[in-house]
Amino acid sequence: MWGADRGAASFERLREHTRALASEVRVLVDQAARDPRTAPLVPVLRAEVLSPLEAVLADATAPSPQAMAVLADASRVLGRRFAGLERAVRERALEPAAYLGETDALADAVLAPLRLLAAQEGAPWEIDQVVTTSASGAAPVWVSRAARAAVVRVSPAAARSIEPWVEVAENVGRAVYRADDTFRASLARALGVPLDETLYVPSDPYAYERVGGAVLFGPWGERLFADVFATVTLGPAYVARLRRAAGGWNADQRADAAAAARASGRFDATPPAHLRMWMACRTLDALGCHGEARAEWEAWAAARPDLDAFHLPAAGGVWVRAPLAYLYEPGAVWVDHLTSLEAAIFAQRSLVTTPGLAYLGAARAEVERAIPHLLAGRAVHADPRWIVAAAMAAGAGEGEASRAVFDAVRRSIAGAGEADTHASATWARGAAALEARRSLGASVRAASRDRARLRAAVVLGEALGPR
């Protein structure tokens, strides 16, 4: 039996806790909206925390076990989500985080060709804005469809080095992958592999030979797409970063995925670094950067002269030795499909043929033009992608960044703290978008009247929130 008096008291305590959380969110939203550095996060706070909280409070008005369950779930899940976004807001308000204005501009430049395609040709695109954060515990990427925004992580090392900026393109690629279910479905059909499904380590070591290497690409889909996307949009700069970030891989190439599988029984979403590098170089070659692709691969292979196989996990701590072709062959199919697949999200174009997205002849010329200016410490007017690519080519990514090049990059992209209209526009984009999206709250509340649906949606959203 559900005691009426005790249940009512518990219900009121839960409801009061939820109201207090909603009030705290409103205060942060108001503070963030007044600061152009934090305003880009306001639509996300409203859509992902405040509107769901208000929907829960509007729905759970009378004591019942169901209402208490909804309130408890909302307080737990949305409270955790709010904590992550609050860290991001506080971080962006700090003076040492001023570089986030420039990484925002880089993320915006990566996204701009797709956003323009949606505006001009009606491509079904669901992200208008990307906000960068280096807040502790933030997930690499978080897509808010309700706010039409994505929050992507950049390493705090971006405050002193250009090289971590390159990862912004990778995380934008992960956001692109997550943003459209139809695109992922069409990609899975084209590749013949179920994407993002859990794959368990086989108990039989011979199972790998029976099923073939392509099946392993299912759990790796997001990371491999992001690698191809970032290579397409940044060219050799991304491949150089990928090579250096791998460091001294174990020569037998036991991947993160394999190591994680031994403990959990499942394959992790991180593919082997050797496979990632091989596919990135193949993508670079597909862009026409034949010399750069060959040089990067030779540098990678020279550091691993004895690498002649992948080692894949089986139950009981057994490692299965697979020839390189086991993953190379499906990897080649993936690169060919990802660079040529025409999809609705790209207005029936491919990644390479989407106007302004790929590192092709004009982009390469811009990079070559910018290199001597950056080496001399001079600012240059160009797309932020090509500025970062030029800085990498100039050697800014080697070890500790050259201060002159780094400062020139920041001045080039956003004025490095000066009263620059480009920077102001970048910081203020979220505030401008806020008014256009105020009706989203009403839509969320209208869709949340069904308690079962609301609870399921809130619980499901826990997996999407910042951690």
C-alpha positions in Angstrom: 0.0 0.0 0.0 1.1 3.5 -0.8 0.5 5.5 2.4 -1.3 8.7 1.5 0.2 10.9 4.2 3.7 9.6 3.8 3.5 9.5 0.0 2.1 13.1 -0.1 4.9 14.4 2.0 7.5 12.6 -0.1 5.9 13.9 -3.2 6.0 17.5 -1.9 9.7 17.2 -1.0 10.5 15.8 -4.5 8.5 18.6 -6.1 10.1 21.3 -4.1 13.6 19.9 -5.0 12.6 19.9 -8.7 11.3 23.5 -8.3 14.5 24.6 -6.7 16.5 23.0 -9.5 14.4 24.8 -12.1 14.9 28.1 -10.3 18.7 27.5 -10.2 18.6 26.9 -14.0 16.6 30.1 -14.6 19.2 32.1 -12.7 22.0 30.6 -14.8 20.1 31.2 -18.0 19.6 34.8 -17.2 23.3 35.3 -16.3 24.5 33.5 -19.4 22.2 35.5 -21.7 23.8 38.7 -20.5 27.3 37.7 -21.4 28.2 37.2 -25.1 30.8 34.6 -24.1 28.2 32.4 -22.5 25.1 33.3 -24.6 25.7 30.5 -27.1 24.9 27.9 -24.4 21.5 29.5 -23.5 19.5 27.7 -26.1 21.0 24.4 -25.0 20.2 25.1 -21.3 16.6 26.0 -22.2 15.9 23.1 -24.4 17.8 20.4 -22.6 17.2 21.3 -18.9 14.8 24.1 -18.3 12.0 23.2 -20.6 12.0 19.5 -19.5 11.9 20.6 -15.9 9.0 22.9 -16.5 7.2 20.1 -18.3 7.7 17.7 -15.4 6.5 20.3 -12.9 3.4 21.1 -15.0 2.6 17.4 -15.3 3.3 16.1 -11.8 0.7 18.1 -9.8 -0.9 15.4 -7.7 0.8 12.7 -5.5 1.1 9.3 -7.1 3.8 6.7 -7.4 4.1 7.5 -11.1 4.4 11.2 -10.5 7.1 10.6 -7.8 9.0 8.4 -10.2 9.0 11.1 -12.9 10.1 13.8 -10.4 12.9 11.6 -9.1 14.1 10.7 -12.5 14.0 14.3 -13.7 15.9 15.6 -10.7 18.6 13.0 -11.1 19.0 13.1 -14.9 18.4 16.7 -15.5 20.4 17.7 -12.4 23.4 15.9 -13.8 22.9 17.4 -17.2 22.6 20.9 -15.6 25.8 20.4 -13.6 27.8 19.6 -16.8 26.4 22.6 -18.7 26.9 24.9 -15.6 30.6 23.9 -15.7 30.8 24.9 -19.4 29.1 28.2 -18.7 31.4 29.1 -15.8 34.4 28.1 -17.8 33.5 30.3 -20.8 33.1 33.3 -18.5 36.7 33.0 -17.2 39.3 35.2 -18.9 41.8 32.2 -19.3 39.2 30.5 -21.5 39.1 33.4 -24.1 40.5 31.0 -26.7 37.1 29.3 -26.8 35.9 32.2 -29.0 38.4 31.2 -31.6 37.7 27.5 -31.4 34.0 28.4 -31.7 34.9 30.2 -34.9 36.8 27.1 -36.2 33.9 24.8 -35.4 31.5 27.2 -37.1 33.8 27.2 -40.2 33.7 23.4 -40.3 29.9 23.4 -40.1 29.2 26.4 -42.3 29.2 24.6 -45.7 26.5 22.2 -44.4 24.5 24.9 -42.9 24.7 26.9 -46.1 23.6 23.9 -48.1 20.6 23.5 -45.9 19.6 27.1 -46.4 20.1 27.2 -50.1 19.0 23.7 -51.2 16.8 22.5 -48.4 19.1 19.7 -47.1 17.6 18.2 -43.9 20.1 19.7 -41.5 19.5 19.9 -37.7 22.5 21.8 -36.3 22.8 25.6 -36.6 25.5 26.1 -34.1 28.5 24.4 -32.5 29.8 25.6 -29.1 33.2 24.5 -27.8 34.1 23.7 -24.2 37.0 22.4 -22.3 35.1 22.0 -19.1 36.2 19.1 -16.9 34.2 15.9 -17.5 32.5 17.2 -20.7 31.7 14.5 -23.2 33.6 14.8 -26.6 30.3 15.7 -28.3 26.7 16.3 -27.3 24.0 17.0 -29.8 20.8 18.9 -28.8 18.3 18.6 -31.6 15.8 20.7 -29.6 18.3 23.6 -29.5 19.6 22.8 -33.0 23.1 22.9 -31.5 26.0 20.7 -30.6 28.5 21.1 -27.8 32.0 19.7 -28.6 35.0 19.4 -26.4 38.4 20.8 -27.0 41.4 20.0 -24.9 42.5 22.7 -22.3 45.9 22.5 -24.1 44.2 24.6 -26.9 45.0 27.6 -24.7 48.7 27.3 -25.6 48.9 25.1 -28.7 47.3 24.9 -32.1 47.5 21.1 -32.4 44.5 20.4 -30.1 42.3 22.7 -32.2 42.5 20.1 -35.0 40.3 17.8 -32.9 37.5 20.3 -33.2 36.9 19.1 -36.7 36.8 15.5 -35.5 34.2 16.2 -32.9 32.1 18.3 -35.3 32.2 15.2 -37.5 30.9 13.1 -34.7 28.1 15.6 -34.2 27.3 15.4 -38.0 27.1 11.6 -37.6 24.7 11.8 -34.7 22.5 14.6 -36.0 20.6 12.7 -38.7 19.2 9.2 -38.2 18.3 8.8 -41.9 21.9 9.5 -42.9 23.2 6.8 -40.5 20.6 4.3 -41.9 21.6 5.0 -45.5 25.2 4.7 -44.5 24.6 1.3 -42.9 22.7 0.1 -46.0 25.5 1.2 -48.3 28.2 -0.4 -46.1 26.2 -3.6 -45.3 27.0 -3.3 -41.6 24.7 -2.5 -38.7 26.1 0.7 -37.2 26.5 1.5 -33.5 25.3 -1.9 -32.3 26.9 -3.6 -29.3 29.4 -6.2 -30.4 30.5 -8.9 -27.9 33.9 -10.6 -27.9 33.5 -14.1 -29.3 34.2 -17.1 -27.2 35.5 -18.9 -30.2 38.7 -17.5 -31.6 37.8 -18.8 -35.0 34.7 -16.7 -35.1 36.6 -13.8 -36.6 37.6 -15.9 -39.6 33.9 -16.9 -40.2 32.3 -13.5 -39.9 34.9 -11.3 -41.6 36.4 -8.0 -40.6 33.6 -5.8 -41.8 31.4 -6.7 -38.8 33.8 -5.0 -36.4 33.2 -1.7 -38.1 29.7 -1.5 -36.6 30.7 -0.2 -33.1 33.5 1.9 -34.7 31.2 3.7 -37.1 31.1 7.1 -35.4 34.9 7.4 -34.9 35.7 6.2 -38.4 33.2 8.6 -39.9 34.6 11.4 -37.8 38.2 10.6 -39.0 37.1 10.7 -42.6 35.1 13.9 -42.1 38.0 15.7 -40.4 40.5 14.6 -43.0 38.1 15.8 -45.8 37.7 19.2 -44.1 41.3 19.8 -42.8 43.4 17.7 -45.1 47.0 16.8 -44.0 46.6 18.8 -40.7 44.2 16.2 -39.3 46.3 13.2 -40.4 49.4 14.8 -38.9 47.6 15.3 -35.6 46.3 11.7 -35.7 49.8 10.3 -36.2 51.3 12.4 -33.4 48.5 11.8 -31.0 49.0 8.0 -31.3 52.4 8.3 -29.7 54.3 5.0 -29.2 51.6 2.4 -30.0 52.4 -1.1 -28.9 53.9 -2.7 -32.0 51.4 -5.6 -32.1 48.5 -3.0 -32.3 46.3 -4.1 -29.4 43.7 -1.3 -29.7 41.9 0.5 -27.0 38.8 -1.4 -28.2 40.5 -4.7 -27.7 41.8 -3.8 -24.2 38.4 -2.6 -23.1 36.8 -5.7 -24.5 38.8 -8.0 -22.2 37.3 -6.3 -19.2 33.7 -5.7 -20.4 33.1 -8.4 -22.9 32.2 -5.8 -25.5 34.0 -3.9 -28.1 34.7 -0.3 -27.3 33.9 2.4 -29.8 37.6 3.2 -30.4 39.1 1.4 -33.4 42.7 0.5 -33.7 45.0 3.5 -34.2 46.8 1.7 -37.1 43.4 1.3 -38.9 42.4 4.9 -38.3 45.7 6.1 -39.7 45.5 3.8 -42.7 42.0 5.0 -43.5 42.9 8.7 -43.0 45.8 8.4 -45.4 43.6 6.7 -47.9 41.1 9.6 -47.5 43.9 12.1 -48.0 44.9 10.3 -51.2 41.3 10.5 -52.4 41.5 14.3 -52.0 44.4 14.4 -54.4 47.0 14.9 -51.7 49.1 12.0 -52.9 52.5 13.2 -51.7 51.2 14.2 -48.2 49.4 10.8 -47.8 52.5 8.9 -48.7 54.7 11.0 -46.4 52.4 10.6 -43.5 52.0 6.8 -44.0 55.8 6.4 -44.3 56.4 8.3 -41.1 53.8 6.2 -39.3 55.2 2.9 -40.7 58.8 3.8 -40.0 58.0 4.0 -36.3 56.4 0.6 -36.4 58.6 -1.6 -38.6 57.4 -4.9 -37.1 53.7 -4.2 -37.3 52.3 -6.9 -39.6 49.0 -7.9 -37.9 46.1 -6.8 -35.8 45.5 -8.5 -32.5 41.8 -9.0 -31.6 40.4 -10.2 -28.3 38.6 -13.5 -27.6 37.1 -14.7 -24.4 39.5 -15.8 -21.6 42.1 -13.3 -22.4 43.1 -14.9 -25.7 44.4 -12.7 -28.5 43.7 -13.6 -32.1 46.3 -12.6 -34.7 44.6 -11.2 -37.8 46.5 -10.2 -41.0 46.4 -6.5 -41.8 44.2 -7.1 -44.9 41.5 -8.4 -42.5 40.7 -4.8 -41.6 42.3 -3.0 -44.5 39.8 -4.5 -47.1 36.6 -3.3 -45.3 38.4 -0.1 -44.4 39.0 0.6 -48.1 35.3 0.1 -48.8 34.4 2.5 -46.0 36.6 5.3 -47.2 35.4 4.8 -50.8 31.7 4.9 -49.6 32.2 7.8 -47.2 33.9 10.0 -49.7 31.5 9.2 -52.6 28.1 8.4 -51.0 25.5 10.9 -52.1 23.1 11.6 -49.2 20.1 13.8 -48.5 21.9 15.4 -45.6 24.4 16.8 -48.2 21.6 17.6 -50.8 22.4 14.5 -52.7 26.1 15.3 -52.8 29.0 13.5 -51.1 31.4 14.8 -48.5 34.0 15.6 -51.2 31.6 17.3 -53.6 29.7 19.4 -51.0 30.7 23.0 -51.9 33.3 24.5 -49.6 33.6 21.5 -47.3 36.6 19.6 -48.7 40.3 20.4 -48.7 40.7 20.6 -52.4 42.7 22.9 -54.8 41.5 26.3 -53.6 41.8 25.4 -50.0 45.3 24.1 -50.6 46.3 27.3 -52.3 45.0 29.3 -49.3 47.0 27.2 -46.9 50.2 27.7 -48.9 49.5 31.4 -49.1 49.0 31.7 -45.3 52.1 29.7 -44.2 54.8 32.4 -44.7 52.6 35.1 -43.0 52.1 32.9 -39.9 55.8 32.0 -39.7 56.5 35.8 -39.7 54.0 36.3 -36.9 51.5 38.2 -39.1 47.8 37.8 -39.1 46.2 36.5 -42.3 42.6 36.8 -43.6 41.3 33.3 -44.5 38.8 30.6 -43.5 39.7 29.5 -39.9 40.1 25.9 -41.2 42.9 26.9 -43.6 44.5 29.1 -41.0 44.8 26.2 -38.6 45.9 23.8 -41.4 48.6 26.4 -42.4 49.8 26.6 -38.8 50.1 22.8 -38.6 52.0 22.8 -41.9 54.3 25.6 -40.5 55.2 23.3 -37.6 53.0 24.8 -34.9 51.9 21.4 -34.0 55.3 20.0 -33.3 55.7 19.8 -29.5 55.1 23.2 -27.8 53.5 25.6 -30.2 55.6 28.4 -31.7 54.3 31.4 -29.8 54.6 33.7 -32.8 52.6 31.3 -35.0 50.0 30.7 -32.3 49.5 34.3 -31.6 49.2 35.0 -35.3 46.6 32.3 -35.6 44.5 33.8 -32.8 44.7 37.3 -34.2 43.8 35.9 -37.6 40.7 34.0 -36.4 39.2 36.3 -33.8 41.4 39.3 -32.9 42.8 37.6 -29.8 40.9 39.7 -27.4 40.7 42.9 -29.5 37.4 44.5 -30.3 37.0 42.4 -33.4 33.6 42.1 -35.1 34.3 38.5 -36.1 34.8 37.5 -32.5 31.8 39.4 -31.3 29.6 37.8 -33.9 31.0 34.3 -32.9 30.3 34.9 -29.2 26.9 36.4 -29.8 25.5 33.8 -32.2 23.7 31.9 -29.4 22.0 35.0 -28.2 20.7 35.8 -31.7 19.4 32.3 -32.1 17.6 32.3 -28.8 14.7 34.5 -29.7 14.1 32.4 -32.9 13.7 29.3 -30.8 11.6 30.3 -27.8 8.6 28.3 -29.2 10.6 25.1 -28.6 9.7 25.1 -24.9 6.0 25.0 -25.7 6.6 22.2 -28.1 8.5 20.2 -25.5 5.8 20.7 -22.9 3.0 19.7 -25.3 4.8 16.5 -26.1 5.4 15.7 -22.5 1.9 15.2 -21.2 2.1 11.4 -21.3 3.9 10.4 -18.1 5.3 7.1 -19.5 6.6 8.9 -22.6 8.1 11.7 -20.5 9.8 9.3 -18.1 11.3 7.2 -20.9 12.5 10.4 -22.7 14.2 11.7 -19.5 15.9 8.5 -18.7 17.0 8.0 -22.3 18.4 11.6 -22.3 20.8 10.6 -19.6 23.0 8.9 -22.1 23.2 12.1 -24.2 24.1 14.6 -21.5 27.5 16.0 -20.7 29.5 13.9 -18.2 
